[in-house]
Amino acid sequence: MVIYPLSASGISFRRGLSTSASTIYALSTAQGRAALAVIRISGRRSQKILQRMTRSSKPLPPRTASLRRLYAPRVTTLAPASEILDDALTLFFPAPKSYTGEDIVELHVHGGRAVVNAVMDAVCAYGREAEDANTLIESGEVEAQVRYANPGEFTRRAYANFRMDLTEVEGVSGMIDAETETQRIAAISAAGGYMRRLYNSWQAELLEISALMAAIIDFSEEGYFDKSGSLFHDSITQTSKLLSSIQKHSEKIERSEILLAGVKLALLGPPNAGKSSLLNLFARRDAAIVSTTPGTTRDIVEIGLELGGYKVVLTDTAGLRLASTIGDVEAEGINRAKRASAEADVVVAVIPAVMEDPQWHKVVRDEILTLQQIGVDPNFDDYRMDPMPLQGKKVIVALNKTDLLQDSKLELPVLINQISKELSISEDHIFPISCVEGEGIDELMQFLVNSFEGLADLGSDVPIGASTRVQEIIRNDVVPSLQRFLEHAQDDDVVFASEEIRYAADAIGKITGQSTEMEDVLGVVFSRFCVGK
Ligand SMILES: Nc1nc2c(ncn2[C@@H]2O[C@H](COP(=O)(O)OP(=O)(O)OP(=O)(O)O)[C@@H](O)[C@H]2O)c(=O)[nH]1
């Protein structure tokens, strides 16, 4: 049994103890007025508290929801009615098959602040009624038998009692933070134990190889195991296969990142094209100023939103126009617009169907061509105030203000054909829209959502959410040590090779929380939790 001091909270605990010194309670739902609130109690006194609170002579049946009247401790001088706290749905989950691995009680009470406060006061009072109200904990300090939980303490106890490993803990944290469908899907695979099973299988395989290497080292002289023999070569083949799956897994995490952190989408185009109007339609609110004055947007306007289940960071930029026609402030705005487009995953070029100034046309065209890496006339550098390395971008055209066309049926096909040729963009990537009339917006959004799916290139795989901590351990510890194993093995250096395998296995132990050097790791993992979880 190992004691893990937690640097985040300063509390030490043993992993593997079925009960902790104190019983903890907390409001697990959000603070504030609501229809319902859930108060959770975990620890060895929770069942007694529930019995006293419900004035029930027998323990409540496990895992059964029952409607009970909750009573305050008999200390009130008010009328008997004041002893009634609430009528609540109560649940009892006995240890060890509960979230924390301890006895847990859940009280689903009415969500008014006064109700919640009164019930929590009563939990505390009932808990402290017992003769052994305080306990001496390992450090020699006295700890209250019943107290309000620290952030993440329920989950921390679940980890301490082997109810979950660290990847599941991080998955729970991901579920709490998930804002989009993609984030939820990525988090549930970790919370549901998929990552734990995968990493444990890697570790088991490594331990098997490690045992084999130890045997080769110890018994090579007896002739049972030999580094020139097939067992050694089998372990090399096994390790390279494992390394390749670990590298694939790591790449998949990186590709998932784009969807989890948010797809960067930039709006680019000439002044007055309707970029801010389109941003407002995407955001369903007035996030950017819309004005008839060209050049209204001087700086980057960035908003976070959800499109079709994907997190998107949408950027509205200053309209592009010739440097010779503008002042310093606008020129800087245009530089920033180009930078934002260069950094974006997808660029929507907003081009008005009726161009007010043909000069802007050339500026916008050249910028879009550059973004697509189709080369620009190297002599044309009038607007290129701040050249920078650009990567090929997915560019989609929103052909706006189609409501201004005299005869859109006739004019649109000609315009689309012309833009497609000039910008080397497929006609399927040009969407006629009208921000004023709301025409074509849904089709554009749907196309964007479909293209986000392709960005991560995950095929039919679901995105994987892994914390930076996990990614770093895989990238900096697991993969390099397996690569070093293969190098040593090539040189027939069994001793060094064997050390690398053990190092890799230990690094995986750090991912799941089975390593003995866990203080810092635990501090990082639990510091992001809220109270009640
Ligand atoms: N007729 C028509 N007018 C539009 C449409 N979309 C935007 N406008 C108008 O065009 C003007 C400029 O719109 P904005 O959204 O501010 O354009 P912008 O591209 O952000 O402009 P800058 O900030 O100058 O770069 C405003 O008067 C809008 O009401 C449209 O689809 N049809």
The ligand as a MOL file (V3000), in Angstrom:
LIG
                    3D

  0  0  0     0  0            999 V3000
M  V30 BEGIN CTAB
M  V30 COUNTS 32 34 0 0 0
M  V30 BEGIN ATOM
M  V30 1 N -27.7630 43.9530 -49.6690 0
M  V30 2 C -26.9740 43.3070 -48.8150 0
M  V30 3 N -26.2320 43.9970 -47.9540 0
M  V30 4 C -25.4350 43.3050 -47.0890 0
M  V30 5 C -25.3860 41.8950 -47.0780 0
M  V30 6 N -24.5210 41.5280 -46.1390 0
M  V30 7 C -24.0430 42.6450 -45.5510 0
M  V30 8 N -24.5950 43.7280 -46.1350 0
M  V30 9 C -24.3450 45.1210 -45.8020 0
M  V30 10 O -23.0370 45.4660 -46.2160 0
M  V30 11 C -22.4850 46.4220 -45.3070 0
M  V30 12 C -21.1610 45.9310 -44.7860 0
M  V30 13 O -21.4020 44.7920 -44.0120 0
M  V30 14 P -20.3410 44.2550 -42.9540 0
M  V30 15 O -20.8540 42.9590 -42.4350 0
M  V30 16 O -20.0090 45.3260 -41.9850 0
M  V30 17 O -19.1130 44.0330 -43.9250 0
M  V30 18 P -17.5810 43.7370 -43.5570 0
M  V30 19 O -17.0780 42.8780 -44.6470 0
M  V30 20 O -17.4600 43.2040 -42.1760 0
M  V30 21 O -16.9740 45.1920 -43.6610 0
M  V30 22 P -15.5490 45.7810 -43.0950 0
M  V30 23 O -15.6970 45.8580 -41.6220 0
M  V30 24 O -15.4830 47.0890 -43.7630 0
M  V30 25 O -14.4750 44.8750 -43.5450 0
M  V30 26 C -23.5300 46.6290 -44.2270 0
M  V30 27 O -24.2960 47.7710 -44.5390 0
M  V30 28 C -24.3970 45.3890 -44.3240 0
M  V30 29 O -25.7240 45.6030 -43.8910 0
M  V30 30 C -26.2280 41.1870 -48.0090 0
M  V30 31 O -26.2590 39.9740 -48.0820 0
M  V30 32 N -26.9940 41.9530 -48.8650 0
M  V30 END ATOM
M  V30 BEGIN BOND
M  V30 1 1 1 2
M  V30 2 2 2 3
M  V30 3 1 2 32
M  V30 4 1 3 4
M  V30 5 2 4 5
M  V30 6 1 4 8
M  V30 7 1 5 6
M  V30 8 1 5 30
M  V30 9 2 6 7
M  V30 10 1 7 8
M  V30 11 1 8 9
M  V30 12 1 9 10
M  V30 13 1 9 28
M  V30 14 1 10 11
M  V30 15 1 11 12
M  V30 16 1 11 26
M  V30 17 1 12 13
M  V30 18 1 13 14
M  V30 19 2 14 15
M  V30 20 1 14 16
M  V30 21 1 14 17
M  V30 22 1 17 18
M  V30 23 2 18 19
M  V30 24 1 18 20
M  V30 25 1 18 21
M  V30 26 1 21 22
M  V30 27 2 22 23
M  V30 28 1 22 24
M  V30 29 1 22 25
M  V30 30 1 26 27
M  V30 31 1 26 28
M  V30 32 1 28 29
M  V30 33 2 30 31
M  V30 34 1 30 32
M  V30 END BOND
M  V30 END CTAB
M  END
